[in-house]
Amino acid sequence: MNVISVGEVLWDIVGQEEHLGGATFNFSAHLSRLGHKVSFISGVGADELGRKVIDNMSRLGLATDYLRTDKDHPTGTASVALASDGQPKFVLHRPAAYDFPELTTAQSDRLFSRPVDWIYFGTLHQIYPQARQLTEDLLGRAVGARRFYDVNLRSDGYTPELIQLLMSRATIVKLNHEEVEAIAHMFGTRHGSLEEFCRNYANSYKWDGVCVTRGSLGCAVLMGGQYIEAPGYPVQVVDTVGAGDAFAAAFLHGLGSGWPTPRVADFANRVGALVASRRGAIPDWTISEANALETKIGRLETA
């Protein structure tokens, strides 16, 4: 697949450790690892952390062609505290260079020199007008591309109006079970079940599909009118930073491969679990390791 991703790249500061991250960057790195062409659009500062981003992108097989170096803003950082269950709490330091992406005419033409299959975007990046406008420009030009929206709510990083706009632009939406409740509360909607939420919102916004991650319980997916709940994989959680982004990349990989929905969901669950079992948002992993989870430790029975 040929995928354009627009969003944040930053350093997660966990204690004395620095881990390269940012939801869009994590997604892009994992999708590239799965063998797809990913054009990542963002920005870094003219500083040491920015140079380290560029070095790491090359190591991860990501092109730096659309990464702007911003002399006025620093490379993004986020302070991360891990709770006892491995769940992260983020404090983002903004404005940062990733909030001010730009493309030249030549870069934009190069992006669309071959058909684009997907455009990926999240919420955090879109709160800044320059990023929002650039994303609108990309969506306007990529008429035939499908749009993957990973909700990824962060405190002080969204408004109800922004969420509504982004949902209206999407063809596939991914969110977690906590975000389901947050969005239902935000828009005053009610649902008696997860399936009802998925069907109601998919109908309202004309989505092709919606996926809800459920932590150790796996995920729920509505695709082409078919609703399934795919059980998760029990792993020893080290930290969950980046696990949802790896899940999203694996999910898109399955969709692009034309797999049936249960197989797409299962593969995404395995990759997400594998990444959660390792330190950092973009740990080393292989498809064979993800596939081995099933035979190695078995499946959860609860959905």
N, C-alpha and C positions, 0 to 999 in steps of 0.2 A: 504494500500500500504506500501511497504518497500522502503524507500527513503534515499539515501545518499546525504547530502549537504556539500559542501566544500567552505569555504569562510571566510568573516570577521565578527568579533564581536567587538564592540567598544561602547564607551559612547559618545552620542551626548550631547555636552555642549551648552545649550540654556540659555543665560544670566547666572544666578546663579544656574540653574537647571541641573541635570544630568539625561539623559534618555538612558536606555539601547537600543542599536541598532546595525546597520550594516545590509546591505541588506540581506545577507545570513542568519544571525541570525534571523532577523525579519521573513523572509519567513519560517524558520524552526519552530519558535515558533507558528506562525499562522497555519501551516500545522499540527503540533502536536495537537493543539487545535481542529482541525477538525477530530481527531481520528486516525491519521496515525503514523506509526513507523518511526521516523526520526533520523538518525545517523548524527550528526553535527560534522564536522571536522574543527578545528581551533586552535587558541592558545591565551593564556592570559599571562600577566606578573606575576612575583612572588611579587605582590603588592596588596594594598588594593582594587583597582578597579578590579583586577583579582579575588580576593576572592568574591567580590560582584557579579561578573558575575556568578561564580559557584553557589552561593546561589540562585540567580534569576533563573538559569537554572532548578534547582530542583523544585522551585516554579512553573515554567511554564511547568513542566512535560517533560523536555528534559534531556536525559542522558548526563553525562559529561565524558563518557568513552573515547572519542576521542578528548578531549580538552587538548592540551599540555600546561604545565606550563613552560614558557621560562624565564630563569634567566638573560638573556642578553638583553631583550627588554621589554619595558613597555606595559601594556595593551593599546589597541588602543583607541584614542580619536579623536573627530572631533568637531571643533567649528561651530556652526550653527546659522545663522542669518535668521530670517523669514521676508519675504517681506510682504507688506500689503495684498496681496492675499493669504497668507499662504504658498507660495512656498519657500522651503528652499535653502539657499546657504551654501555649505559646505567648510570648510578648514580642510583637513585631516592632521594629524600629524604622519609622517612615517619616518623610519621604525617602525613597531609595532610588537607585538608578533604574531598577526594573519598572518603576512607575512612569518612566518617560521613554518608551520605545519609539523608534522612528525607522522608516524605510525610505530609501531613495527610490526614484522612479525606476532606475536600473535594477535595484534589488527586487522591487515589486514585480517587474516584468520577468525576472529570472524565477521567482517563486511560482509563477503561473505559466512557465514555458512548457510544462507538461500538465496533464489533467490532475487535479487535486481530488483525492478521495474523501478526506476528512479534514475538518478544522476543529481543533480542541481548544476549549477555554474554560476558565473557572470563574469564581466570583471575586476573590481578593484583588486581583489585578485590575478589575474593571471599575473599581470605585474612583480611580483617577481619570479625569476627562481625556487626557492624551491617549491612554491605553484603550479606553472605551471607544474612542473615535477610530483608532487604528483597527480594532477588532471589527467594527462596523464596516470599515472600508474593505477588509479582507472578506467578510461574509458577503458583501455586495458584489465583489468581483468573482468569488468562487461559487457561481450560480449552481453548478451541478454537484457541489460537495455536500456531504452529510455533516451535521454539526453535533459534536459530543460535548455536552456541558456537565462538568463535574462540580457540583454545588459547593462543597468544601467551605462551609460557613466558618468565619473567624470573627471574634468579637471586634466591633468597631470597623469591620471590613465590608459592610453591606448595608443596603436600605431595602425595604419591601419593594419599592419601585424598581430598583436595580434587579432584584431577584425575578420579578415579574417580567421585565424586559428580556433578561437572559433566557428564562424558560420559554418565552415566545420565539426565541431565535433557534431553539434546539430541535434536533430530530431524535437524539438519544440523551437521556438524563441519568446521571448516577448520583446517589446521595446515600447517607447512612441512616440508621433507624432513628437516631436523635434528631437529624435534620428533617425527617418526615414529620415529627411532632412539632418542630419549630416552624415549619412552613404551614402546617395546618393551623397552628395558632396565629401565625402572621396574617393569614388570609381568611381566618374565621370559617374554615371548612371542617366538616366532621367525617369520620370514617369508622366503620365498625371493625375493619380488618385492614391488614396491609394490602391485600389484594384490592379492596375497595378504594383505598387511597391511590394505588397505581392506576387503576382503571379510570377513576374520576379525573385525575390530572392528565393522563395520557389523552383522554377524550377532549378535555378543555383546551389543551395546548397542541393537539394534533401530533403528538410524539409517535415515532415508530416504535419506541420501546423505553422502558424505565427499569433501572436496577437499584435495589436497596441492599446495601451491605449490612450485616447483622453480627459483626464480630465473630465469636467462636461458633455461632449458629449458622454461619455461611451467608447466603444471600437469597433474596427474592427477586424474580425477574418477570416482567411482562413484556412479551415480544410477539408481534403479529397476532395479538389476541390471546396468546397462550400464556398462562400464569403458572410459574413453578417456584418451589422453594428448594434450593439445593443446599444440603447439609455441609457444614464446615469440616475442617481438619484440626484435630487437637495437636497443638505444638506448645513447647515451652516458650512463652512470650518473653523476648528480651526487651524490645520496644516496638511500638506500632507506628513510629514515624515512617512514612513512605509506603506502608503496607497497602493503604487504600489506593495510592497512585499506581503501585505495581498491579493491584487488582484491576484498575481501569485499563492499563496497557494490555494486560492479558485478555480482558474482556473484549477490547477492540480487535486484538489479534484473532480471537475466535470468530468474531463477526465477519472480519475481512476474509477469513478462511472459509466462510460459508458453512460453518458447523451448525448443527441443530442446537437450539437454545440450552438444553440440559448439559451438553458438552461444553458450550461456551462458559456457562456458569460454574461448572465443576473445575475447569482449568483455571479460571480466575480465582476461585477459592483456594486452590492449591498454591498458586503463585503468591497470593496475598499472605497466606499462612507461612510460607517459606520465608518471606521477607520479614515478617513479624518476629520470626525466631532468631533473627540476626541483628547485630548492632548497626545503626545508621539507616538512612533512607534509601541508599543505593548499594546494598552489599552485593558481593559477588554471588551469583546463583546461576544455575543452568536449568534448561527445560527438563532434562533427565532427572534432576533432583526433585523438581516439582512433581513430575509424573511418578516418582518413586514413593511419594508420601502415602499413596493409597495402599500399596502393598506393604510398606514398611510399618505404618502405625495404624492402619485401618481407618474406618469412617465413624463419625458420630451418628448415632441413631436418631437424635432429635433434629427436627427441621426448624 
